[in-house]
Amino acid sequence: MAKYKIAWLPGDGVGNDVMEAARLVLDALKFDAEYIHGDIGWELWKHEGEPLPQRTLDMMKQTDCALFGAITSKPKEEADEELDASLKGKGYVYFSPIVQLRQAFNLHTNMRPCKAYPGNPLNLKEGIDLVVFRENTEGMYGGVEFHPIPQEVFDVLDKNHPKMKKFAHHGLDNLALSTRIMSRQKCANIVTQAFEYAKEHGRQAVTVVDKPNVLRETGGLMIRTAREVAKNYPGIELWETNIDAQAMWLVKNPDKYDIMVAENMFGDILSDLAAQLVGGLGFASSGNIGDQYAVFEPTHGSAPKYHGQYRVNPMAMLITTRMMLDWLNEKDLAEKLENGIATVIKEGKVKTYDMGGSNTSLEVAEEVARNATK
């Protein structure tokens, strides 16, 4: 009987290609696991009206964690157009499956390491080694949205906030509303996760990023809560920045930052920016981590036009796989995989097109596996 049960979620497009690369490396490392396939993705939306069916959620509850490839996600109107004709008009509404997973399993912490591996020609600057902590279940991605705004919702907002009146003349049919709901508890949790990581890994500072000068209530809550949490970590500095200024400073001085923490949307923006500094989405890994469960995924898209060509860089998925091994406390295997990844990047002999090479995803994975198992 295998030591671990891993929910195997290839998803769409090149998610299948990079998952195959991950499996090649995991097998070479002799990782003791049973991989259980889960249905998820755009085809399911089109033919079933649900990109994340209940059968997949039920299966995942019997596993230790999940490894996820990539997902195709489109705006509401395009999603409705691609829905099978037999399902149209029956109340199906597309909702991102990865967001559903985060909420279903309370995966409150999104952790995205961004490291400039020596030898990577795509690094903006050597010495970058930062981790973005993003609150994963609330904020702008909480899913509480309206279009058009129902009259009763508008009336409640109008009664309680004087600024609502200036929107009324547009007509409620012409208004869309997205909420940014944040709780003190979840703000405290994500900041605590960031400080705990800094403490464990000897990092010197945690930078909390928001926009409290404009988003006074939600941004203010995040900053005030961060200050309270920071009191428990006297040896680690708390830096406070606005999201717009932080984007500029991150490009200017990326090696200055250790740990960054933000709410959902700002954390999403920062982590993609940070990923580009160290080579782009081909190196962008992430973990969606809860108290009892975790889903690990590279952050690149599904790139359906490349599906089956094994053209895309698998490093994001392999770094993600290393995160999974580390979370499972398989520290030795995680270190071996990290060494294999670092060696292949440093030598620069086997690489995909984005790094100036011509090797396939699987050839890169084979070379990583060879170096990881020396």
Buried (B, 14 or more C-beta within 10 A) or exposed (E): EEEBBBBBBBBBBBBBBBBBBBBBBBEBBEBEBEBBEBBBBBBBBBEBBBBBBEEBBEBBEEBBBBBBBBBBBEEEEEBBEEBEEEBEEEEBEBBBBBBBBBBBBEBBBBBBBBBBBEBBEBBBEEEBBBBBBBBBBBBBBBBEEBEBBEEEEBEEBBEEEEEBEEBEEEEBEEBEBEBBEBBEEBBBBBBBBBBBBBBEEEBEBBBBBBBBEEBEEBBBBBBEBBEEBBEEBEEBBBBBBBBEEBBEBBBEEBBBBBBBBBBBBBBBBBBBBBBBBBBBBBBBBBBBBBEEBBBBBBBBBBBBEBBEEBBBBBBBBBBBBBBBBBBBEBEEBBBBBBBBBBBBBEEEEBBBEBBEBEBBBBBBBBBBBBBBEE
